């Protein structure tokens, strides 16, 4: 189980907590400054062992468990292959291992290898294909 802890009680950054349900052991992953605030909305782990965090305003954040590095992916009005919105409501990984992000402006299929996002849905999204 993954739990996001946001500023207020944690100085100098955000924390992701992982709880092993079998042992009850906690593992804490601390950022160097806000990486998942404001309002983490969805957390999921992919087949490669990356943790993905959708946020209510800062886009999508990937945490590499092996290196301890956080990487942000944001919407950019000048980049048609960026996230359709920085407000990510839900994350999903399909049977083929593809990451999907439900945002306020559409459904995005995100390719971590290229950092490109294909938006499917609301107005303006289909023109990005």
N, CA, C and O atoms as CSV, one atom per row, in Angstrom:
chain,resi,resn,atom,element,x,y,z
A,1,UNK,N,N,0.842,-1.151,0.000
A,1,UNK,CA,C,0.000,0.000,0.000
A,1,UNK,C,C,0.900,1.231,0.000
A,1,UNK,O,O,1.917,1.265,0.693
A,2,UNK,N,N,0.517,2.250,-0.789
A,2,UNK,CA,C,1.273,3.495,-0.873
A,2,UNK,C,C,0.439,4.628,-0.291
A,2,UNK,O,O,-0.768,4.708,-0.523
A,3,UNK,N,N,1.090,5.499,0.464
A,3,UNK,CA,C,0.424,6.626,1.097
A,3,UNK,C,C,1.247,7.873,0.807
A,3,UNK,O,O,2.466,7.862,0.976
A,4,UNK,N,N,0.596,8.946,0.372
A,4,UNK,CA,C,1.279,10.228,0.154
A,4,UNK,C,C,1.050,11.111,1.358
A,4,UNK,O,O,-0.067,11.216,1.867
A,5,UNK,N,N,2.114,11.744,1.808
A,5,UNK,CA,C,2.033,12.673,2.925
A,5,UNK,C,C,2.492,14.020,2.411
A,5,UNK,O,O,3.598,14.143,1.885
A,6,UNK,N,N,1.644,15.040,2.559
A,6,UNK,CA,C,1.957,16.339,1.988
A,6,UNK,C,C,2.340,17.337,3.067
A,6,UNK,O,O,2.102,17.096,4.250
A,7,UNK,N,N,2.946,18.486,2.658
A,7,UNK,CA,C,3.453,19.434,3.634
A,7,UNK,C,C,2.414,19.857,4.657
A,7,UNK,O,O,1.206,19.734,4.454
A,8,UNK,N,N,2.923,20.345,5.729
A,8,UNK,CA,C,2.104,20.731,6.855
A,8,UNK,C,C,2.736,20.116,8.081
A,8,UNK,O,O,2.974,20.799,9.077
A,9,UNK,N,N,3.007,18.823,8.009
A,9,UNK,CA,C,3.671,18.132,9.084
A,9,UNK,C,C,5.065,17.687,8.695
A,9,UNK,O,O,5.809,17.179,9.533
A,10,UNK,N,N,5.433,17.872,7.426
A,10,UNK,CA,C,6.726,17.399,6.945
A,10,UNK,C,C,7.539,18.580,6.435
A,10,UNK,O,O,7.223,19.126,5.378
A,11,UNK,N,N,8.580,18.990,7.160
A,11,UNK,CA,C,9.402,20.100,6.676
A,11,UNK,C,C,10.273,19.671,5.500
A,11,UNK,O,O,10.686,18.514,5.417
A,12,UNK,N,N,10.548,20.595,4.603
A,12,UNK,CA,C,11.486,20.393,3.493
A,12,UNK,C,C,11.104,19.286,2.536
A,12,UNK,O,O,11.968,18.527,2.097
A,13,UNK,N,N,9.825,19.177,2.201
A,13,UNK,CA,C,9.470,18.241,1.149
A,13,UNK,C,C,8.303,17.348,1.462
A,13,UNK,O,O,7.760,17.347,2.567
A,14,UNK,N,N,7.932,16.586,0.455
A,14,UNK,CA,C,6.841,15.639,0.545
A,14,UNK,C,C,7.404,14.261,0.850
A,14,UNK,O,O,8.610,14.034,0.747
A,15,UNK,N,N,6.529,13.351,1.225
A,15,UNK,CA,C,6.938,11.987,1.538
A,15,UNK,C,C,5.956,11.015,0.911
A,15,UNK,O,O,4.742,11.208,0.974
A,16,UNK,N,N,6.494,9.976,0.310
A,16,UNK,CA,C,5.691,8.819,-0.066
A,16,UNK,C,C,6.013,7.730,0.936
A,16,UNK,O,O,7.179,7.482,1.242
A,17,UNK,N,N,4.994,7.089,1.441
A,17,UNK,CA,C,5.182,6.000,2.396
A,17,UNK,C,C,4.684,4.711,1.766
A,17,UNK,O,O,3.615,4.679,1.155
A,18,UNK,N,N,5.460,3.652,1.918
A,18,UNK,CA,C,5.039,2.333,1.443
A,18,UNK,C,C,4.914,1.437,2.665
A,18,UNK,O,O,5.812,1.366,3.504
A,19,UNK,N,N,3.778,0.755,2.742
A,19,UNK,CA,C,3.518,-0.161,3.844
A,19,UNK,C,C,3.454,-1.570,3.282
A,19,UNK,O,O,2.651,-1.850,2.392
A,20,UNK,N,N,4.291,-2.456,3.794
A,20,UNK,CA,C,4.237,-3.868,3.426
A,20,UNK,C,C,3.143,-4.502,4.273
A,20,UNK,O,O,3.286,-4.619,5.490
A,21,UNK,N,N,2.063,-4.906,3.641
A,21,UNK,CA,C,0.912,-5.443,4.373
A,21,UNK,C,C,1.226,-6.755,5.084
A,21,UNK,O,O,0.576,-7.092,6.073
A,22,UNK,N,N,2.204,-7.489,4.596
A,22,UNK,CA,C,2.558,-8.769,5.224
A,22,UNK,C,C,3.365,-8.588,6.501
A,22,UNK,O,O,3.167,-9.306,7.482
A,23,UNK,N,N,4.287,-7.612,6.478
A,23,UNK,CA,C,5.174,-7.433,7.627
A,23,UNK,C,C,4.811,-6.220,8.483
A,23,UNK,O,O,5.225,-6.123,9.638
A,24,UNK,N,N,4.032,-5.291,7.909
A,24,UNK,CA,C,3.712,-4.057,8.618
A,24,UNK,C,C,4.841,-3.051,8.598
A,24,UNK,O,O,4.761,-2.017,9.261
A,25,UNK,N,N,5.911,-3.341,7.834
A,25,UNK,CA,C,7.076,-2.459,7.767
A,25,UNK,C,C,6.799,-1.273,6.844
A,25,UNK,O,O,6.217,-1.425,5.770
A,26,UNK,N,N,7.231,-0.083,7.289
A,26,UNK,CA,C,7.090,1.144,6.513
A,26,UNK,C,C,8.410,1.485,5.835
A,26,UNK,O,O,9.482,1.292,6.408
A,27,UNK,N,N,8.320,1.994,4.607
A,27,UNK,CA,C,9.464,2.564,3.909
A,27,UNK,C,C,9.077,3.983,3.529
A,27,UNK,O,O,7.994,4.206,2.987
A,28,UNK,N,N,9.958,4.954,3.808
A,28,UNK,CA,C,9.676,6.359,3.541
A,28,UNK,C,C,10.554,6.853,2.401
A,28,UNK,O,O,11.768,6.652,2.414
A,29,UNK,N,N,9.940,7.499,1.415
A,29,UNK,CA,C,10.653,8.090,0.291
A,29,UNK,C,C,10.433,9.591,0.360
A,29,UNK,O,O,9.332,10.067,0.079
A,30,UNK,N,N,11.462,10.344,0.729
A,30,UNK,CA,C,11.334,11.789,0.925
A,30,UNK,C,C,11.869,12.533,-0.298
A,30,UNK,O,O,12.903,12.173,-0.861
A,31,UNK,N,N,11.138,13.580,-0.696
A,31,UNK,CA,C,11.580,14.414,-1.812
A,31,UNK,C,C,12.441,15.552,-1.283
A,31,UNK,O,O,12.425,15.854,-0.089
A,32,UNK,N,N,13.188,16.174,-2.174
A,32,UNK,CA,C,13.967,17.360,-1.824
A,32,UNK,C,C,13.171,18.581,-2.263
A,32,UNK,O,O,13.527,19.237,-3.242
A,33,UNK,N,N,12.119,18.882,-1.561
A,33,UNK,CA,C,11.203,19.958,-1.937
A,33,UNK,C,C,9.916,19.345,-2.456
A,33,UNK,O,O,9.854,18.138,-2.691
A,34,UNK,N,N,8.883,20.168,-2.636
A,34,UNK,CA,C,7.581,19.623,-3.034
A,34,UNK,C,C,7.617,18.987,-4.418
A,34,UNK,O,O,7.907,19.659,-5.407
A,35,UNK,N,N,7.327,17.711,-4.487
A,35,UNK,CA,C,7.295,17.000,-5.766
A,35,UNK,C,C,5.904,16.480,-6.079
A,35,UNK,O,O,5.556,16.289,-7.244
A,36,UNK,N,N,5.113,16.252,-5.052
A,36,UNK,CA,C,3.797,15.662,-5.283
A,36,UNK,C,C,2.665,16.534,-4.760
A,36,UNK,O,O,1.500,16.153,-4.871
A,37,UNK,N,N,2.980,17.687,-4.197
A,37,UNK,CA,C,1.928,18.601,-3.757
A,37,UNK,C,C,1.532,19.457,-4.948
A,37,UNK,O,O,2.358,19.619,-5.847
A,38,UNK,N,N,0.379,19.995,-5.019
A,38,UNK,CA,C,-0.708,19.886,-4.070
A,38,UNK,C,C,-1.573,18.656,-4.344
A,38,UNK,O,O,-1.727,18.224,-5.486
A,39,UNK,N,N,-2.103,18.134,-3.322
A,39,UNK,CA,C,-3.114,17.077,-3.358
A,39,UNK,C,C,-2.792,15.890,-4.256
A,39,UNK,O,O,-3.277,15.835,-5.386
A,40,UNK,N,N,-2.002,14.957,-3.796
A,40,UNK,CA,C,-1.838,13.712,-4.560
A,40,UNK,C,C,-3.209,13.058,-4.730
A,40,UNK,O,O,-3.971,12.948,-3.770
A,41,UNK,N,N,-3.515,12.632,-5.933
A,41,UNK,CA,C,-4.838,12.089,-6.225
A,41,UNK,C,C,-4.820,10.600,-6.538
A,41,UNK,O,O,-5.819,9.910,-6.332
A,42,UNK,N,N,-3.704,10.104,-7.028
A,42,UNK,CA,C,-3.628,8.707,-7.429
A,42,UNK,C,C,-2.175,8.253,-7.401
A,42,UNK,O,O,-1.280,8.990,-7.815
A,43,UNK,N,N,-1.942,7.040,-6.913
A,43,UNK,CA,C,-0.594,6.470,-6.874
A,43,UNK,C,C,-0.671,5.059,-7.445
A,43,UNK,O,O,-1.574,4.289,-7.116
A,44,UNK,N,N,0.295,4.731,-8.310
A,44,UNK,CA,C,0.325,3.392,-8.899
A,44,UNK,C,C,1.778,3.009,-9.169
A,44,UNK,O,O,2.619,3.881,-9.386
A,45,UNK,N,N,2.076,1.715,-9.156
A,45,UNK,CA,C,3.417,1.219,-9.462
A,45,UNK,C,C,3.367,0.463,-10.779
A,45,UNK,O,O,2.476,-0.359,-10.997
A,46,UNK,N,N,4.331,0.743,-11.664
A,46,UNK,CA,C,4.353,0.048,-12.958
A,46,UNK,C,C,5.246,-1.189,-12.902
A,46,UNK,O,O,5.837,-1.494,-11.866
A,47,UNK,N,N,5.334,-1.887,-14.014
A,47,UNK,CA,C,6.099,-3.142,-14.089
A,47,UNK,C,C,7.594,-2.935,-13.902
A,47,UNK,O,O,8.308,-3.853,-13.498
A,48,UNK,N,N,8.068,-1.722,-14.199
A,48,UNK,CA,C,9.490,-1.413,-14.057
A,48,UNK,C,C,9.856,-1.012,-12.639
A,48,UNK,O,O,11.030,-0.801,-12.335
A,49,UNK,N,N,8.860,-0.907,-11.771
A,49,UNK,CA,C,9.124,-0.539,-10.393
A,49,UNK,C,C,9.095,0.950,-10.124
A,49,UNK,O,O,9.500,1.393,-9.049
A,50,UNK,N,N,8.619,1.738,-11.092
A,50,UNK,CA,C,8.453,3.175,-10.864
A,50,UNK,C,C,7.138,3.407,-10.138
A,50,UNK,O,O,6.143,2.734,-10.408
A,51,UNK,N,N,7.138,4.358,-9.220
A,51,UNK,CA,C,5.900,4.816,-8.596
A,51,UNK,C,C,5.453,6.064,-9.348
A,51,UNK,O,O,6.250,6.972,-9.580
A,52,UNK,N,N,4.195,6.108,-9.723
A,52,UNK,CA,C,3.613,7.243,-10.430
A,52,UNK,C,C,2.594,7.901,-9.515
A,52,UNK,O,O,1.756,7.225,-8.919
A,53,UNK,N,N,2.668,9.222,-9.406
A,53,UNK,CA,C,1.753,9.976,-8.557
A,53,UNK,C,C,1.081,11.051,-9.403
A,53,UNK,O,O,1.744,11.923,-9.964
A,54,UNK,N,N,-0.242,10.975,-9.485
A,54,UNK,CA,C,-1.017,12.036,-10.121
A,54,UNK,C,C,-1.354,13.072,-9.068
A,54,UNK,O,O,-1.609,12.729,-7.914
A,55,UNK,N,N,-1.355,14.348,-9.461
A,55,UNK,CA,C,-1.620,15.412,-8.492
A,55,UNK,C,C,-2.741,16.327,-8.981
A,55,UNK,O,O,-3.091,16.343,-10.162
A,56,UNK,N,N,-3.278,17.070,-8.056
A,56,UNK,CA,C,-4.313,18.034,-8.378
A,56,UNK,C,C,-3.733,19.400,-8.672
A,56,UNK,O,O,-4.147,20.387,-8.065
A,57,UNK,N,N,-2.785,19.480,-9.588
A,57,UNK,CA,C,-2.234,20.779,-9.967
A,57,UNK,C,C,-0.782,20.782,-10.394
A,57,UNK,O,O,-0.332,21.749,-11.011
A,58,UNK,N,N,-0.018,19.714,-10.083
A,58,UNK,CA,C,1.392,19.656,-10.492
A,58,UNK,C,C,1.667,18.504,-11.452
A,58,UNK,O,O,2.797,18.024,-11.539
A,59,UNK,N,N,0.648,18.062,-12.167
A,59,UNK,CA,C,0.837,17.044,-13.184
A,59,UNK,C,C,1.116,15.659,-12.639
A,59,UNK,O,O,0.479,15.203,-11.690
A,60,UNK,N,N,2.071,15.009,-13.254
A,60,UNK,CA,C,2.408,13.618,-12.975
A,60,UNK,C,C,3.849,13.563,-12.479
A,60,UNK,O,O,4.735,14.207,-13.041
A,61,UNK,N,N,4.076,12.786,-11.421
A,61,UNK,CA,C,5.425,12.624,-10.881
A,61,UNK,C,C,5.794,11.154,-10.898
A,61,UNK,O,O,4.998,10.300,-10.506
A,62,UNK,N,N,7.015,10.860,-11.357
A,62,UNK,CA,C,7.530,9.487,-11.345
A,62,UNK,C,C,8.639,9.401,-10.303
A,62,UNK,O,O,9.528,10.251,-10.251
A,63,UNK,N,N,8.574,8.366,-9.477
A,63,UNK,CA,C,9.620,8.135,-8.493
A,63,UNK,C,C,10.316,6.828,-8.829
A,63,UNK,O,O,9.674,5.782,-8.924
A,64,UNK,N,N,11.638,6.887,-9.010
A,64,UNK,CA,C,12.448,5.712,-9.302
A,64,UNK,C,C,12.923,5.121,-7.979
A,64,UNK,O,O,13.751,5.716,-7.289
A,65,UNK,N,N,12.403,3.962,-7.632
A,65,UNK,CA,C,12.747,3.321,-6.363
A,65,UNK,C,C,14.226,2.953,-6.282
A,65,UNK,O,O,14.795,2.916,-5.190
A,66,UNK,N,N,14.856,2.680,-7.430
A,66,UNK,CA,C,16.259,2.264,-7.440
A,66,UNK,C,C,17.220,3.425,-7.207
A,66,UNK,O,O,18.225,3.280,-6.511
A,67,UNK,N,N,16.902,4.589,-7.800
A,67,UNK,CA,C,17.819,5.726,-7.719
A,67,UNK,C,C,17.372,6.794,-6.716
A,67,UNK,O,O,18.170,7.633,-6.300
A,68,UNK,N,N,16.101,6.756,-6.335
A,68,UNK,CA,C,15.579,7.766,-5.423
A,68,UNK,C,C,15.286,9.096,-6.095
A,68,UNK,O,O,15.150,10.115,-5.418
A,69,UNK,N,N,15.188,9.098,-7.428
A,69,UNK,CA,C,14.992,10.336,-8.180
A,69,UNK,C,C,13.513,10.521,-8.537
A,69,UNK,O,O,12.857,9.604,-9.031
A,70,UNK,N,N,13.007,11.735,-8.273
A,70,UNK,CA,C,11.672,12.131,-8.691
A,70,UNK,C,C,11.781,12.889,-10.010
A,70,UNK,O,O,12.703,13.683,-10.197
A,71,UNK,N,N,10.842,12.648,-10.923
A,71,UNK,CA,C,10.795,13.389,-12.186
A,71,UNK,C,C,9.355,13.821,-12.422
A,71,UNK,O,O,8.425,13.025,-12.293
A,72,UNK,N,N,9.185,15.098,-12.771
A,72,UNK,CA,C,7.849,15.647,-13.006
A,72,UNK,C,C,7.543,15.712,-14.496
A,72,UNK,O,O,8.423,15.943,-15.326
A,73,UNK,N,N,6.269,15.500,-14.809
A,73,UNK,CA,C,5.754,15.647,-16.163
A,73,UNK,C,C,4.561,16.588,-16.063
A,73,UNK,O,O,3.604,16.318,-15.337
A,74,UNK,N,N,4.626,17.704,-16.807
A,74,UNK,CA,C,3.624,18.754,-16.681
A,74,UNK,C,C,2.979,19.062,-18.025
A,74,UNK,O,O,3.498,18.697,-19.080
A,75,UNK,N,N,1.847,19.734,-17.965
A,75,UNK,CA,C,1.207,20.260,-19.161
A,75,UNK,C,C,1.978,21.488,-19.638
A,75,UNK,O,O,2.391,22.325,-18.837
A,76,UNK,N,N,2.163,21.582,-20.942
A,76,UNK,CA,C,2.769,22.768,-21.547
A,76,UNK,C,C,1.910,23.177,-22.737
A,76,UNK,O,O,1.725,22.382,-23.658
A,77,UNK,N,N,1.385,24.388,-22.739
A,77,UNK,CA,C,0.528,24.814,-23.849
A,77,UNK,C,C,1.244,24.833,-25.195
A,77,UNK,O,O,0.589,24.804,-26.237
A,78,UNK,N,N,2.573,24.882,-25.193
A,78,UNK,CA,C,3.321,24.919,-26.447
A,78,UNK,C,C,3.773,23.527,-26.907
A,78,UNK,O,O,4.351,23.390,-27.985
A,79,UNK,N,N,3.513,22.502,-26.099
A,79,UNK,CA,C,3.921,21.136,-26.443
A,79,UNK,C,C,2.694,20.251,-26.596
A,79,UNK,O,O,2.081,19.879,-25.595
A,80,UNK,N,N,2.323,19.907,-27.821
A,80,UNK,CA,C,1.111,19.099,-28.028
A,80,UNK,C,C,1.234,17.672,-27.495
A,80,UNK,O,O,0.238,16.949,-27.441
A,81,UNK,N,N,2.444,17.253,-27.098
A,81,UNK,CA,C,2.625,15.905,-26.575
A,81,UNK,C,C,2.836,15.890,-25.064
A,81,UNK,O,O,3.217,14.866,-24.495
A,82,UNK,N,N,2.586,17.032,-24.414
A,82,UNK,CA,C,2.651,17.064,-22.952
A,82,UNK,C,C,1.299,16.596,-22.401
A,82,UNK,O,O,0.351,16.391,-23.159
A,83,UNK,N,N,1.219,16.432,-21.089
A,83,UNK,CA,C,-0.054,16.082,-20.472
A,83,UNK,C,C,-1.123,17.083,-20.880
A,83,UNK,O,O,-0.826,18.262,-21.077
A,84,UNK,N,N,-2.355,16.629,-21.007
A,84,UNK,CA,C,-3.434,17.531,-21.399
A,84,UNK,C,C,-3.798,18.496,-20.279
A,84,UNK,O,O,-4.382,19.548,-20.540
A,85,UNK,N,N,-3.464,18.155,-19.036
A,85,UNK,CA,C,-3.746,19.014,-17.885
A,85,UNK,C,C,-2.823,18.628,-16.737
A,85,UNK,O,O,-2.376,17.484,-16.645
A,86,UNK,N,N,-2.543,19.591,-15.864
A,86,UNK,CA,C,-1.764,19.301,-14.661
A,86,UNK,C,C,-2.631,18.733,-13.543
A,86,UNK,O,O,-2.120,18.367,-12.484
A,87,UNK,N,N,-3.920,18.659,-13.771
A,87,UNK,CA,C,-4.846,18.088,-12.790
A,87,UNK,C,C,-5.133,16.643,-13.184
A,87,UNK,O,O,-5.960,16.381,-14.059
A,88,UNK,N,N,-4.448,15.713,-12.535
A,88,UNK,CA,C,-4.574,14.284,-12.825
A,88,UNK,C,C,-5.471,13.664,-11.758
A,88,UNK,O,O,-5.116,13.632,-10.579
A,89,UNK,N,N,-6.626,13.175,-12.176
A,89,UNK,CA,C,-7.603,12.632,-11.236
A,89,UNK,C,C,-7.346,11.159,-10.916
A,89,UNK,O,O,-7.551,10.725,-9.782
A,90,UNK,N,N,-6.899,10.391,-11.911
A,90,UNK,CA,C,-6.748,8.948,-11.712
A,90,UNK,C,C,-5.662,8.405,-12.634
A,90,UNK,O,O,-5.469,8.904,-13.743
A,91,UNK,N,N,-4.950,7.374,-12.163
A,91,UNK,CA,C,-3.940,6.682,-12.966
A,91,UNK,C,C,-4.343,5.222,-13.112
A,91,UNK,O,O,-4.973,4.642,-12.227
A,92,UNK,N,N,-3.963,4.637,-14.255
A,92,UNK,CA,C,-4.286,3.239,-14.527
A,92,UNK,C,C,-3.186,2.653,-15.402
A,92,UNK,O,O,-2.685,3.332,-16.299
A,93,UNK,N,N,-2.808,1.418,-15.158
A,93,UNK,CA,C,-1.876,0.695,-16.028
A,93,UNK,C,C,-2.640,-0.468,-16.637
A,93,UNK,O,O,-3.185,-1.305,-15.919
A,94,UNK,N,N,-2.678,-0.518,-17.970
A,94,UNK,CA,C,-3.457,-1.555,-18.644
A,94,UNK,C,C,-2.670,-2.862,-18.755
A,94,UNK,O,O,-1.529,-2.946,-18.303
A,95,UNK,N,N,-3.289,-3.877,-19.359
A,95,UNK,CA,C,-2.675,-5.210,-19.450
A,95,UNK,C,C,-1.381,-5.215,-20.258
A,95,UNK,O,O,-0.551,-6.110,-20.101
A,96,UNK,N,N,-1.211,-4.214,-21.125
A,96,UNK,CA,C,0.014,-4.113,-21.926
A,96,UNK,C,C,1.090,-3.302,-21.210
A,96,UNK,O,O,2.180,-3.108,-21.748
A,97,UNK,N,N,0.791,-2.825,-19.993
A,97,UNK,CA,C,1.762,-2.062,-19.227
A,97,UNK,C,C,1.776,-0.577,-19.528
A,97,UNK,O,O,2.663,0.138,-19.063
A,98,UNK,N,N,0.790,-0.092,-20.311
A,98,UNK,CA,C,0.730,1.328,-20.653
A,98,UNK,C,C,0.105,2.123,-19.505
A,98,UNK,O,O,-0.845,1.673,-18.863
A,99,UNK,N,N,0.652,3.301,-19.264
A,99,UNK,CA,C,0.156,4.184,-18.216
A,99,UNK,C,C,-0.882,5.133,-18.802
A,99,UNK,O,O,-0.634,5.792,-19.811
A,100,UNK,N,N,-2.042,5.196,-18.163
A,100,UNK,CA,C,-3.124,6.089,-18.565
A,100,UNK,C,C,-3.365,7.073,-17.435
A,100,UNK,O,O,-3.312,6.707,-16.261
A,101,UNK,N,N,-3.631,8.329,-17.795
A,101,UNK,CA,C,-3.916,9.375,-16.812
A,101,UNK,C,C,-5.229,10.054,-17.186
A,101,UNK,O,O,-5.363,10.618,-18.272
A,102,UNK,N,N,-6.186,9.991,-16.280
A,102,UNK,CA,C,-7.436,10.729,-16.472
A,102,UNK,C,C,-7.213,12.129,-15.908
A,102,UNK,O,O,-7.007,12.299,-14.707
A,103,UNK,N,N,-7.256,13.132,-16.793
A,103,UNK,CA,C,-7.020,14.510,-16.375
A,103,UNK,C,C,-8.312,15.313,-16.521
A,103,UNK,O,O,-9.318,14.801,-17.013
A,104,UNK,N,N,-8.275,16.561,-16.093
A,104,UNK,CA,C,-9.437,17.433,-16.222
A,104,UNK,C,C,-9.739,17.759,-17.677
A,104,UNK,O,O,-10.842,18.207,-17.989
A,105,UNK,N,N,-8.766,17.539,-18.585
A,105,UNK,CA,C,-8.960,17.885,-19.988
A,105,UNK,C,C,-8.952,16.691,-20.931
A,105,UNK,O,O,-8.878,16.876,-22.146
A,106,UNK,N,N,-9.025,15.483,-20.410
A,106,UNK,CA,C,-9.086,14.320,-21.283
A,106,UNK,C,C,-8.394,13.117,-20.685
A,106,UNK,O,O,-7.902,13.155,-19.558
A,107,UNK,N,N,-8.367,12.068,-21.447
A,107,UNK,CA,C,-7.694,10.834,-21.059
A,107,UNK,C,C,-6.388,10.751,-21.826
A,107,UNK,O,O,-6.383,10.770,-23.057
A,108,UNK,N,N,-5.279,10.658,-21.102
A,108,UNK,CA,C,-3.958,10.639,-21.730
A,108,UNK,C,C,-3.331,9.253,-21.612
A,108,UNK,O,O,-3.371,8.629,-20.552
A,109,UNK,N,N,-2.751,8.781,-22.717
A,109,UNK,CA,C,-1.899,7.591,-22.677
A,109,UNK,C,C,-0.471,8.116,-22.664
A,109,UNK,O,O,-0.025,8.767,-23.610
A,110,UNK,N,N,0.236,7.826,-21.582
A,110,UNK,CA,C,1.554,8.402,-21.372
A,110,UNK,C,C,2.629,7.378,-21.696
A,110,UNK,O,O,2.550,6.228,-21.265
A,111,UNK,N,N,3.648,7.803,-22.466
A,111,UNK,CA,C,4.767,6.945,-22.816
A,111,UNK,C,C,5.993,7.402,-22.024
A,111,UNK,O,O,6.604,8.409,-22.381
A,112,UNK,N,N,6.366,6.691,-20.962
A,112,UNK,CA,C,7.505,7.112,-20.136
A,112,UNK,C,C,8.829,7.154,-20.902
A,112,UNK,O,O,9.713,7.939,-20.559
A,113,UNK,N,N,8.975,6.325,-21.928
A,113,UNK,CA,C,10.232,6.282,-22.674
A,113,UNK,C,C,10.485,7.579,-23.430
A,113,UNK,O,O,11.630,8.013,-23.555
A,114,UNK,N,N,9.424,8.199,-23.933
A,114,UNK,CA,C,9.579,9.423,-24.721
A,114,UNK,C,C,9.060,10.657,-24.000
A,114,UNK,O,O,9.241,11.774,-24.484
A,115,UNK,N,N,8.419,10.476,-22.854
A,115,UNK,CA,C,7.748,11.551,-22.109
A,115,UNK,C,C,6.631,12.182,-22.926
A,115,UNK,O,O,6.240,13.321,-22.670
A,116,UNK,N,N,6.118,11.454,-23.901
A,116,UNK,CA,C,5.038,11.966,-24.741
A,116,UNK,C,C,3.698,11.436,-24.249
A,116,UNK,O,O,3.586,10.319,-23.745
A,117,UNK,N,N,2.696,12.278,-24.415
A,117,UNK,CA,C,1.353,11.932,-23.998
A,117,UNK,C,C,0.420,12.073,-25.181
A,117,UNK,O,O,0.478,13.064,-25.907
A,118,UNK,N,N,-0.437,11.090,-25.378
A,118,UNK,CA,C,-1.448,11.137,-26.419
A,118,UNK,C,C,-2.779,11.327,-25.732
A,118,UNK,O,O,-3.202,10.475,-24.951
A,119,UNK,N,N,-3.449,12.435,-26.011
A,119,UNK,CA,C,-4.715,12.753,-25.363
A,119,UNK,C,C,-5.874,12.235,-26.199
A,119,UNK,O,O,-5.916,12.429,-27.414
A,120,UNK,N,N,-6.800,11.583,-25.542
A,120,UNK,CA,C,-7.989,11.049,-26.191
A,120,UNK,C,C,-9.180,11.609,-25.431
A,120,UNK,O,O,-9.285,11.420,-24.219
A,121,UNK,N,N,-10.071,12.289,-26.123
A,121,UNK,CA,C,-11.252,12.769,-25.415
A,121,UNK,C,C,-11.648,14.173,-25.766
A,121,UNK,O,O,-11.940,14.473,-26.924
A,122,UNK,N,N,-11.660,15.031,-24.785
A,122,UNK,CA,C,-12.229,16.374,-24.900
A,122,UNK,C,C,-11.744,17.169,-26.101
A,122,UNK,O,O,-10.833,16.750,-26.815
A,123,UNK,N,N,-12.361,18.313,-26.313
A,123,UNK,CA,C,-12.034,19.161,-27.449
A,123,UNK,C,C,-10.547,19.502,-27.481
A,123,UNK,O,O,-9.937,19.804,-26.454
A,124,UNK,N,N,-9.986,19.446,-28.672
A,124,UNK,CA,C,-8.570,19.758,-28.835
A,124,UNK,C,C,-7.669,18.554,-28.716
A,124,UNK,O,O,-6.558,18.563,-29.246
A,125,UNK,N,N,-8.119,17.512,-28.031
A,125,UNK,CA,C,-7.259,16.350,-27.810
A,125,UNK,C,C,-7.051,15.529,-29.076
A,125,UNK,O,O,-5.925,15.132,-29.378
A,126,UNK,N,N,-8.113,15.271,-29.811
A,126,UNK,CA,C,-7.991,14.389,-30.970
A,126,UNK,C,C,-7.094,14.967,-32.055
A,126,UNK,O,O,-6.562,14.212,-32.869
A,127,UNK,N,N,-6.912,16.274,-32.090
A,127,UNK,CA,C,-6.046,16.891,-33.079
A,127,UNK,C,C,-4.576,16.596,-32.787
A,127,UNK,O,O,-3.713,16.830,-33.634
A,128,UNK,N,N,-4.295,16.088,-31.600
A,128,UNK,CA,C,-2.913,15.811,-31.208
A,128,UNK,C,C,-2.417,14.479,-31.755
A,128,UNK,O,O,-1.230,14.176,-31.638
A,129,UNK,N,N,-3.281,13.691,-32.339
A,129,UNK,CA,C,-2.865,12.379,-32.857
A,129,UNK,C,C,-2.054,12.578,-34.048
A,129,UNK,O,O,-1.594,11.608,-34.651
